[in-house]
Amino acid sequence: MSVTVRTRRDFLKQSALAAGATMFGTSKYARAESASDEKITPTADSIILIWMPGGVDQWDTFDPKEHTPYQKGMKGSDLYSTFPSIPTSADGIFLSEGLENIAKVMDKGTILRSLTSDTKFGAIHLKAQYYQMTSYEFPAGVQVPSMGSMVARTLDRRDPNVPAYIDIGRDVTTADEEMLFISQYQGPGFLGVKYAPFMVPFPEKGMPTLEAVAGMTPERLDKRQKYLEMITGLSTESIRESNKTSEYMQVMADARAMMDSPIKQAFDLSQEPESIRSAYDVGHRFGEGCLLARRLIEVGARFVEVEYQYAPFKGFDTHENGHTRMRDMKAQIDRPIANLVRELDERGLLERTLVVVMTEFGRTIADQPKAGTEAFGFDESQTGSSLVIDDERLYGHHGHFSSASNMLFFGGGFKKGFVYGKTADRHPMLPVENPVHLIDVYATIYRALGIPADTYYTVEERPFYVTKNGKGQAIMDMLA
């Protein structure tokens, strides 16, 4: 356990320095867009990214195996899915019990069951999350933009009054090194503040984000903005003419314009009928986040990310009580995701909106008597034969598993009622058909949006590609 703690501490120190460089970087990151000659007809105009960090247990969600009920003294090698599988609206596709609502919309989606990584991320969730959200391993040599920022930069806004990249559900805080680093890999990197996400921590309070504080009239706001412009104009020439200054001033102007725009009504969930709000209400902001995402797509958002907040050993980070934790977690995501897909479809938006559901890695059995004590947090090759499950707290999947995880795709040109890839039925449950690497998943998502995989930006006089080295290959079999 001491190895894990030291490794995580060292990583956080390194990542905090990198995050600081992002926040206080200089204008050395010259930006000049260039792309290949490939012309792609997009099948999606916008994207909703459902981000569920912590390591979702794929065997008890989207890739169920044989149901093995708890028996005191059972071996880990006899433990597969802790819930029965259930049929879905798509012939031959099964999900885990507890996902009955998502099962009803699987005829509209694709499941990728064979996502794998050559890098084993061990106990360090943040490094795996950085990779999942950027497709680059940390450290990458530059401040890498998140997928949301890259899409915002490449495709710009769909509507001039709606931010291109909106993040729903993440707290705005830099209170510790962990949150500082999370803000980095979810941020604009070298692209600059103009492409940072518009943050909505609490979807039910979306309106206050765009409201002035008490006593602050529009006239006072305008005076303050003019004062800021005047002060900036008195700065040195190098500051006045820097890209960062102009981008910051543009961000301020855009925010002020939104406060006067009817678009801000989209952030007001109280305008929804009570029946709709209650359908999304699961006692967690994630549910309302999915509802707000639908409303924002309706008014012209380009990229909306809905997060389930990450916290070590909480949420999807199941290091013990895996079965009961997954039962509770599925209850919080099932209705919101299903309602989002269903409503987008009913309103004619799903065809041109790509919904992506993802996490940073999967789960497997732990190899220690106490779940979560393995030295590096993962057991990629364990069969479980040495693990005796004599306590219900051990009943579940508690080890990190970078070798296999799942992603879901709805709409946006992806196939309907389709499964790509297959994993083994016995431990270690590695991909056995069509293993897929993240770089190619990114290429597939970008292709749906009309972005060639070798699109690049010039950073410090060298190209930086939207997929590593521009080598991502779209998985055409997943596209309709």
NUVEXFI-870675 format. One record per residue (C-alpha): residue number from 1; residue in three letters; y negated, z, x negated. Coordinates in Angstrom, 3 decimals, padded with zeros to 6 digits. Each point is the difference from the previous one (the first is absolute). Example, Ala and Ser with C-alpha at 12.3 -4.5 7.8 and 13.67 -1.06 7.14 Angstrom:
<recs>
   nr  rest         Y         Z         X
    1   ALA   004.500   007.800  -012.300
    2   SER  -003.440  -000.660  -001.370
</recs>
This chain:
<recs>
   nr  rest         Y         Z         X
    1   MET   000.000   000.000   000.000
    2   SER  -002.348   000.685  -002.905
    3   VAL   000.362  -003.605  -001.137
    4   THR  -001.158  -001.185   003.404
    5   VAL  -003.046   002.262   000.008
    6   ARG  -001.103  -001.006  -003.483
    7   THR   000.459  -003.673   000.739
    8   ARG  -002.009   000.221   003.209
    9   ARG  -002.789   001.996  -001.659
   10   ASP  -000.305  -002.458  -002.875
   11   PHE  -000.072  -002.892   002.426
   12   LEU  -002.739   001.596   002.083
   13   LYS  -002.145   000.550  -003.092
   14   GLN   000.383  -003.641  -000.970
   15   SER  -000.648  -001.251   003.539
   16   ALA  -003.073   002.196   000.425
   17   LEU  -001.573  -001.553  -003.072
   18   ALA   000.744  -003.444   001.374
   19   ALA  -001.446   000.889   003.400
   20   GLY  -003.132   001.301  -001.672
   21   ALA  -000.379  -003.298  -001.769
   22   THR   000.111  -001.743   003.369
   23   MET  -002.683   002.212   001.498
   24   PHE  -002.352  -000.119  -002.947
   25   GLY   000.903  -003.347  -001.545
   26   THR  -002.573  -002.464  -001.255
   27   SER  -000.672  -003.601   000.933
   28   LYS   002.261  -001.277  -002.798
   29   TYR   002.427  -001.179   002.688
   30   ALA  -001.421  -003.485   000.445
   31   ARG   001.400  -001.566   003.162
   32   ALA   000.583  -003.700   000.457
   33   GLU   002.486  -001.206   002.587
   34   SER   002.321  -002.883  -000.713
   35   ALA   003.167  -001.153   001.719
   36   SER   002.724  -002.603  -000.417
   37   ASP  -000.137  -003.363   001.667
   38   GLU   002.696   001.039   002.470
   39   LYS  -001.222  -000.229   003.577
   40   ILE   001.691   002.400   002.400
   41   THR  -000.482  -000.021   003.743
   42   PRO  -000.256   003.675   000.986
   43   THR   002.138   001.368   002.814
   44   ALA  -001.989   003.253   000.203
   45   ASP  -003.722   000.716   000.154
   46   SER   000.262   003.765  -000.366
   47   ILE   002.386   002.712  -001.105
   48   ILE   000.794   003.554   001.047
   49   LEU   001.713   001.984  -002.738
   50   ILE   001.917   003.056   001.211
   51   TRP   000.255   002.182  -003.117
   52   MET   002.493   002.878   000.106
   53   PRO   000.106   001.556  -003.498
   54   GLY   002.486   002.631  -001.053
   55   GLY   003.143  -002.110  -000.153
   56   VAL   001.363  -000.856   003.456
   57   ASP   003.755   000.519   000.351
   58   GLN   001.200  -003.535   000.737
   59   TRP   003.513   001.095   000.990
   60   ASP  -001.396   002.084   002.864
   61   THR  -002.582  -002.561   001.141
   62   PHE   000.238  -003.771  -000.514
   63   ASP   003.309  -000.478  -001.857
   64   PRO   002.478   002.348   001.697
   65   LYS   003.481   000.459  -001.393
   66   GLU   003.076   001.742   001.364
   67   HIS  -000.963   003.146   001.891
   68   THR   001.374   003.070  -001.770
   69   PRO  -000.664   003.243   001.930
   70   TYR  -000.520   003.215  -001.923
   71   GLN   003.099   001.910  -001.036
   72   LYS  -000.318   003.071  -002.176
   73   GLY   001.571  -000.739  -003.387
   74   MET  -000.166  -003.791   000.310
   75   LYS  -000.540  -001.958  -003.207
   76   GLY  -003.113  -001.998  -000.668
   77   SER   002.163  -003.105  -000.333
   78   ASP   000.932   000.435   003.677
   79   LEU  -003.625   000.140   001.133
   80   TYR  -001.523  -003.211   001.306
   81   SER  -002.297  -000.156   003.033
   82   THR  -000.694   003.345   001.647
   83   PHE  -000.860  -001.669   003.322
   84   PRO   001.979  -002.492   002.088
   85   SER  -001.207  -003.596   000.042
   86   ILE  -001.486  -001.537   003.132
   87   PRO  -000.199  -003.641   001.162
   88   THR  -003.323  -001.812   000.095
   89   SER  -001.554  -002.842   001.982
   90   ALA   001.159  -002.334  -002.794
   91   ASP   003.686  -000.945   000.133
   92   GLY   002.017   001.540  -002.823
   93   ILE  -002.818   002.173  -001.356
   94   PHE   000.404   003.777   000.113
   95   LEU  -002.416   002.807  -000.830
   96   SER   000.436   003.741  -000.298
   97   GLU  -000.060   002.258   003.042
   98   GLY  -003.518   001.300   000.530
   99   LEU  -001.591  -003.450  -000.308
  100   GLU   000.713  -001.112   003.563
  101   ASN  -003.514  -001.389   000.523
  102   ILE  -000.082  -002.051  -003.193
  103   ALA   003.478  -001.220   000.951
  104   LYS  -001.518  -001.540   003.139
  105   VAL  -002.353  -002.226  -002.039
  106   MET   002.394  -001.036  -002.782
  107   ASP   000.363  -003.410   001.640
  108   LYS  -003.535  -000.558  -001.306
  109   GLY   000.594   001.110  -003.595
  110   THR   001.743  -000.388  -003.341
  111   ILE   001.668   002.782  -001.989
  112   LEU   000.208  -000.327  -003.775
  113   ARG   002.888   002.251  -001.019
  114   SER   000.439  -000.952  -003.650
  115   LEU  -003.331   000.807  -001.661
  116   THR   000.802   001.222  -003.501
  117   SER  -001.757   000.890  -003.233
  118   ASP   001.081  -000.204  -003.628
  119   THR  -002.276   002.973  -000.682
  120   LYS   001.396   003.394   000.964
  121   PHE  -003.020   002.097   000.864
  122   GLY   001.739   003.350  -000.212
  123   ALA  -001.855   002.973   001.410
  124   ILE  -003.433  -001.612  -000.167
  125   HIS  -000.891  -001.149   003.497
  126   LEU  -003.522  -001.060  -000.971
  127   LYS   001.193  -002.487  -002.588
  128   ALA   002.345  -001.565   002.556
  129   GLN  -002.788  -000.039   002.598
  130   TYR  -002.376  -001.667  -002.452
  131   TYR   002.602  -002.709  -000.563
  132   GLN   000.711  -000.471   003.709
  133   MET  -003.669  -000.273   000.926
  134   THR  -001.029  -002.333  -002.851
  135   SER   003.252  -001.681  -001.229
  136   TYR  -000.992   001.034  -003.548
  137   GLU   001.483   002.878  -001.970
  138   PHE  -002.308   002.745  -001.228
  139   PRO  -001.742  -000.239  -002.399
  140   ALA  -000.768  -003.692   000.327
  141   GLY  -002.804  -000.294  -002.562
  142   VAL  -002.672  -000.578   002.662
  143   GLN  -000.989   001.805   003.178
  144   VAL   002.303  -001.812   002.416
  145   PRO  -001.241  -000.657   003.553
  146   SER   002.178   001.017   002.922
  147   MET   001.435  -002.675   002.275
  148   GLY  -002.713   000.749   002.557
  149   SER  -002.798  -000.533  -002.484
  150   MET   001.587  -003.149  -001.362
  151   VAL   000.299  -001.478   003.492
  152   ALA  -003.579   001.040   000.796
  153   ARG  -001.291  -001.687  -003.170
  154   THR   002.030  -003.180   000.425
  155   LEU  -000.415  -000.599   003.743
  156   ASP  -003.189   002.019   000.708
  157   ARG  -000.886   001.235   003.475
  158   ARG   001.275  -001.561   003.208
  159   ASP  -003.064   001.289   001.833
  160   PRO  -003.268   000.628  -001.901
  161   ASN  -000.438   003.387   001.690
  162   VAL   003.503   001.347  -000.682
  163   PRO   001.004   001.248  -003.471
  164   ALA   002.718  -002.161  -001.503
  165   TYR   002.062   003.015  -001.110
  166   ILE   000.299   003.116   002.165
  167   ASP   002.109   003.045  -000.836
  168   ILE   001.042   002.322   002.819
  169   GLY   001.454   003.458  -000.520
  170   ARG  -000.685   000.894  -003.638
  171   ASP  -002.241   002.970  -000.712
  172   VAL  -003.136  -000.770  -001.996
  173   THR   000.318   002.473  -002.846
  174   THR   000.234   000.131  -003.768
  175   ALA   000.844   003.697   000.016
  176   ASP   002.842  -000.367  -002.481
  177   GLU   001.485  -002.464  -002.458
  178   GLU   002.591  -001.168   002.497
  179   MET  -002.538  -001.006   002.649
  180   LEU  -002.202  -001.578  -002.647
  181   PHE   002.861  -002.213  -001.094
  182   ILE   000.968  -000.886   003.572
  183   SER  -003.573  -001.190   000.549
  184   GLN   000.391  -002.186  -003.068
  185   TYR   003.092  -001.935   001.015
  186   GLN  -001.338  -000.310   003.549
  187   GLY  -003.360  -001.201  -001.306
  188   PRO  -001.756  -003.152  -001.186
  189   GLY   000.692   000.378  -003.722
  190   PHE  -001.926  -002.519  -002.070
  191   LEU  -001.174  -001.839   003.144
  192   GLY  -002.681   002.629   000.577
  193   VAL  -001.317   002.150   002.834
  194   LYS  -000.629  -002.958   002.291
  195   TYR   003.761  -000.283   000.530
  196   ALA   000.767   003.692   000.337
  197   PRO   001.564   001.080   003.303
  198   PHE  -002.164   001.192   002.874
  199   MET   001.490   003.461   000.512
  200   VAL   000.865   001.468   003.401
  201   PRO   001.838   003.278  -000.758
  202   PHE   000.325   001.104   003.628
  203   PRO   000.383  -002.894   002.446
  204   GLU  -000.961   002.109   003.000
  205   LYS  -003.315   000.678  -001.791
  206   GLY  -000.629  -003.601  -000.944
  207   MET  -003.371  -000.102   001.754
  208   PRO  -001.614   002.832  -002.034
  209   THR   000.727  -002.095  -003.085
  210   LEU  -002.619  -002.432   001.259
  211   GLU  -002.368   002.467   001.634
  212   ALA  -003.065   001.492  -001.622
  213   VAL  -000.116   003.746  -000.544
  214   ALA  -001.872   002.076   002.543
  215   GLY  -003.714  -000.796   000.037
  216   MET   000.384  -003.145  -002.099
  217   THR  -001.594  -002.758   002.067
  218   PRO   000.439  -003.706  -000.803
  219   GLU  -003.599  -000.060  -001.175
  220   ARG   000.641   002.812  -002.503
  221   LEU   003.125  -001.756  -001.214
  222   ASP  -001.933  -003.212  -000.575
  223   LYS  -002.698   001.873  -001.904
  224   ARG   002.598   001.615  -002.231
  225   GLN   001.630  -003.337  -000.704
  226   LYS  -003.342  -001.553  -000.924
  227   TYR  -000.700   002.979  -002.246
  228   LEU   003.328  -000.538  -001.748
  229   GLU  -000.866  -003.659  -000.503
  230   MET  -003.389   000.966  -001.442
  231   ILE   001.516   002.518  -002.418
  232   THR   002.547  -002.572  -001.106
  233   GLY  -002.792  -002.501  -000.551
  234   LEU  -001.710   002.434  -002.377
  235   SER   003.126   000.248  -002.172
  236   THR   000.435  -001.833  -003.250
  237   GLU   000.649  -003.724   000.204
  238   SER   003.605   000.434  -001.148
  239   ILE   000.696   002.382   002.888
  240   ARG  -001.892  -002.040   002.606
  241   GLU   001.851  -003.187  -000.870
  242   SER   003.472   001.426  -000.557
  243   ASN   002.817  -001.086   002.262
  244   LYS   000.880   003.592   000.808
  245   THR  -003.498   000.797   001.212
  246   SER  -000.175  -003.047   002.259
  247   GLU   003.473   000.689   001.366
  248   TYR  -000.870   003.618   000.759
  249   MET  -003.197  -001.022   001.777
  250   GLN   001.958  -002.564   002.001
  251   VAL   002.519   002.639   001.045
  252   MET  -002.853   002.222   001.221
  253   ALA  -001.526  -002.888   001.933
  254   ASP   003.354  -000.890   001.584
  255   ALA   000.563   003.603   001.091
  256   ARG  -003.458   000.145   001.537
  257   ALA   000.624  -003.272   001.847
  258   MET   003.233   001.360   001.447
  259   MET  -001.860   002.972   001.462
  260   ASP  -002.043  -002.419   002.123
  261   SER   002.901  -002.303   000.806
  262   PRO   002.069   000.046   003.203
  263   ILE   003.020  -000.243  -002.325
  264   LYS  -000.189   003.749  -000.538
  265   GLN   001.261   000.486   003.552
  266   ALA   003.407  -001.116  -001.256
  267   PHE   000.214   003.318  -001.860
  268   ASP  -000.355   001.975   003.243
  269   LEU   003.517   000.765   001.233
  270   SER  -001.376   001.728   003.092
  271   GLN  -000.566  -003.461   001.457
  272   GLU   003.751  -000.487   000.269
  273   PRO   001.768   000.939   003.257
  274   GLU   001.690   003.379  -000.138
  275   SER   003.384  -001.655   000.515
  276   ILE  -000.462  -002.015  -003.200
  277   ARG  -001.255   002.946  -002.027
  278   SER   002.874   002.197   001.107
  279   ALA   002.493  -002.709  -000.961
  280   TYR  -001.238   000.243  -003.596
  281   ASP  -000.438   003.772  -000.024
  282   VAL   002.720   001.628  -002.123
  283   GLY  -001.983   003.050  -001.093
  284   HIS  -000.983  -001.608  -003.302
  285   ARG  -002.923  -002.212  -000.967
  286   PHE   002.452  -002.759  -000.960
  287   GLY   000.519  -000.832   003.673
  288   GLU  -003.689  -000.386   000.760
  289   GLY  -000.351  -001.926  -003.254
  290   CYS   002.351  -002.672   001.307
  291   LEU  -002.041  -000.250   003.208
  292   LEU  -003.235  -000.321  -001.963
  293   ALA   001.588  -002.702  -002.170
  294   ARG   000.688  -002.097   003.093
  295   ARG  -003.579   000.429   001.204
  296   LEU  -001.403  -001.018  -003.396
  297   ILE   002.160  -003.121  -000.192
  298   GLU  -001.344  -000.956   003.429
  299   VAL  -003.596   000.032  -001.271
  300   GLY   000.698  -001.921  -003.206
  301   ALA   001.279   002.319  -002.746
  302   ARG   001.730  -001.760  -002.881
  303   PHE   002.121   002.752  -001.599
  304   VAL   000.697   003.339   001.674
  305   GLU   002.103   002.665  -001.661
  306   VAL   001.438   002.868   002.023
  307   GLU   001.216   002.856  -002.179
  308   TYR   002.286   002.909   000.566
  309   GLN  -001.522   002.471  -002.468
  310   TYR   002.016   000.678  -003.126
  311   ALA   000.672   003.584  -001.050
  312   PRO   002.687   001.090  -002.497
  313   PHE   003.109   001.429   001.712
  314   LYS  -001.459  -000.680   003.432
  315   GLY   000.225  -002.888   002.450
  316   PHE   002.406  -002.643  -001.254
  317   ASP   000.442   001.755  -003.371
  318   THR   003.323   001.548   001.013
  319   HIS   001.465   002.184  -002.739
  320   GLU   001.898   002.201   002.424
  321   ASN   000.713   000.136   003.731
  322   GLY   000.152  -003.783  -000.072
  323   HIS   001.644  -000.391   003.398
  324   THR  -002.366   002.234   001.967
  325   ARG  -003.054  -001.274  -001.873
  326   MET   000.866  -003.616   000.763
  327   ARG   000.519   000.853   003.652
  328   ASP  -003.540   001.400   000.129
  329   MET  -001.537  -002.829  -002.045
  330   LYS   001.571  -002.722   002.124
  331   ALA  -001.464   001.641   003.088
  332   GLN  -003.466  -000.409  -001.560
  333   ILE   000.278  -003.686  -000.948
  334   ASP   002.281  -001.547   002.632
  335   ARG  -002.317  -000.312   003.009
  336   PRO  -003.205  -000.814  -001.925
  337   ILE   001.518  -002.871  -002.009
  338   ALA   001.856  -001.399   003.007
  339   ASN  -003.067   000.232   002.253
  340   LEU  -002.131  -001.709  -002.636
  341   VAL   002.392  -002.941  -000.266
  342   ARG   000.457  -000.240   003.764
  343   GLU  -003.737   000.115   000.771
  344   LEU  -000.860  -002.558  -002.656
  345   ASP   002.619  -002.271   001.501
  346   GLU  -001.167   000.527   003.597
  347   ARG  -003.600  -000.741  -000.993
  348   GLY   000.924  -003.192  -001.836
  349   LEU  -000.896   001.454  -003.409
  350   LEU   003.384   000.439  -001.664
  351   GLU   000.511  -003.656  -000.812
  352   ARG  -002.984   000.023  -002.391
  353   THR   000.226   003.678  -001.047
  354   LEU   002.549   001.088  -002.593
  355   VAL   001.202   003.597   000.376
  356   VAL   001.678   001.398  -003.142
  357   VAL   001.780   003.375  -000.150
  358   MET   000.790   001.399  -003.450
  359   THR   000.598   003.012  -002.248
  360   GLU   000.255   000.409  -003.796
  361   PHE   003.781   000.345  -000.402
  362   GLY   003.140   000.952   001.869
  363   ARG   002.309   003.012  -000.009
  364   THR   003.485   000.857  -001.174
  365   ILE   002.136   003.109  -000.366
  366   ALA  -001.013   002.564  -002.586
  367   ASP   002.564   000.992  -002.628
  368   GLN  -000.889   003.686  -000.229
  369   PRO   001.112   002.955   002.136
  370   LYS  -003.630   000.571   000.960
  371   ALA  -001.725  -003.092   001.316
  372   GLY  -002.926  -001.236  -002.037
  373   THR   000.838   001.711  -003.293
  374   GLU   001.237  -003.100  -001.810
  375   ALA  -001.874  -000.289  -003.279
  376   PHE  -001.855  -003.220   000.700
  377   GLY   000.025   000.023   003.783
  378   PHE   002.407  -002.891   000.490
  379   ASP   003.670  -000.860  -000.264
  380   GLU   000.343  -003.752   000.029
  381   SER   003.726  -000.159  -000.785
  382   GLN   001.375   003.156   001.595
  383   THR   003.053  -000.222   002.240
  384   GLY  -000.418   003.556   001.271
  385   SER   003.536   000.977  -000.906
  386   SER  -001.191   003.085  -001.902
  387   LEU  -002.305   001.235   002.782
  388   VAL   001.350   002.484   002.522
  389   ILE  -002.129   000.278   003.141
  390   ASP   000.579   003.577   001.119
  391   ASP  -003.404   000.530   001.600
  392   GLU  -001.721  -002.080   002.693
  393   ARG  -003.111  -000.098  -002.180
  394   LEU   001.936  -002.395  -002.257
  395   TYR   000.960  -002.255   002.915
  396   GLY  -002.110  -003.081  -000.593
  397   HIS  -001.218  -002.248  -002.809
  398   HIS  -002.126   001.912  -002.485
  399   GLY  -000.018  -002.064  -003.189
  400   HIS  -002.506  -002.730  -000.861
  401   PHE   001.471  -003.503   000.029
  402   SER  -002.080  -002.818  -001.474
  403   SER   003.027  -002.312   000.053
  404   ALA  -000.144  -000.651   003.754
  405   SER  -002.513   000.411   002.798
  406   ASN  -001.138  -001.769   003.161
  407   MET  -003.061  -001.774   001.332
  408   LEU  -000.765  -001.229   003.519
  409   PHE  -002.061  -003.026   001.021
  410   PHE  -001.226  -000.969   003.458
  411   GLY  -001.949  -003.118   000.953
  412   GLY  -002.160  -002.027  -002.368
  413   GLY   002.516  -002.785  -000.491
  414   PHE   003.053   002.114  -000.854
  415   LYS   003.317  -000.612   001.717
  416   LYS   000.874   001.893   003.149
  417   GLY   003.117   002.114   000.443
  418   PHE   001.029  -000.556  -003.606
  419   VAL   001.495   002.043  -002.845
  420   TYR  -000.270  -001.058  -003.633
  421   GLY   002.192   001.559  -002.694
  422   LYS   002.879   002.426   000.125
  423   THR   000.890   003.261  -001.743
  424   ALA   003.400   001.480  -000.820
  425   ASP   001.726   002.169   002.585
  426   ARG   001.059   002.618  -002.579
  427   HIS  -001.920   001.960  -002.654
  428   PRO  -001.884  -001.089  -001.984
  429   MET  -001.236  -002.234   002.810
  430   LEU  -001.587  -002.697  -002.148
  431   PRO  -001.065  -003.455   001.231
  432   VAL   003.037  -002.288   000.114
  433   GLU  -001.593  -003.061   001.631
  434   ASN  -003.404  -001.571  -000.708
  435   PRO  -001.646   002.742  -002.093
  436   VAL  -003.775  -000.367   000.165
  437   HIS  -002.685   001.199  -002.405
  438   LEU  -003.444   001.123   001.093
  439   ILE  -001.823  -002.838  -001.761
  440   ASP   001.736  -002.461   002.336
  441   VAL  -000.735   002.108   003.081
  442   TYR  -003.692  -000.136  -000.947
  443   ALA   000.253  -003.766  -000.456
  444   THR   001.512  -000.263   003.491
  445   ILE  -002.721   002.116   001.592
  446   TYR  -002.726  -001.916  -001.816
  447   ARG   001.551  -003.311   001.019
  448   ALA  -000.142   001.045   003.656
  449   LEU  -003.722   000.634  -000.543
  450   GLY  -000.463  -003.346  -001.739
  451   ILE  -000.443   001.446  -003.516
  452   PRO   001.948  -001.676  -002.840
  453   ALA   001.967   002.435  -002.164
  454   ASP  -001.819  -001.235  -003.138
  455   THR  -003.498   000.673   001.317
  456   TYR  -001.862   001.870  -002.729
  457   TYR  -003.243   001.671  -000.982
  458   THR  -001.444   000.042  -003.478
  459   VAL  -000.115   003.552  -001.327
  460   GLU  -001.197   000.736  -003.532
  461   GLU   000.357  -003.710  -000.816
  462   ARG   003.610  -000.271   001.133
  463   PRO   001.597  -000.898   003.342
  464   PHE   001.268   002.670   002.350
  465   TYR   002.347  -001.356   002.669
  466   VAL   000.664   001.223   003.537
  467   THR   003.686   000.089  -001.007
  468   LYS   000.948   000.999  -003.536
  469   ASN  -000.647  -002.917  -002.350
  470   GLY  -000.217  -002.217   003.070
  471   LYS   003.800  -000.168   000.095
  472   GLY   000.712   001.329   003.489
  473   GLN   002.244  -002.238   002.100
  474   ALA  -000.298   000.162   003.779
  475   ILE   003.277   000.752   001.802
  476   MET  -000.018  -003.037   002.237
  477   ASP   003.126   001.139   001.887
  478   MET  -002.032   002.854   001.476
  479   LEU  -002.666  -002.311   001.361
  480   ALA   000.328  -001.889   003.265
</recs>
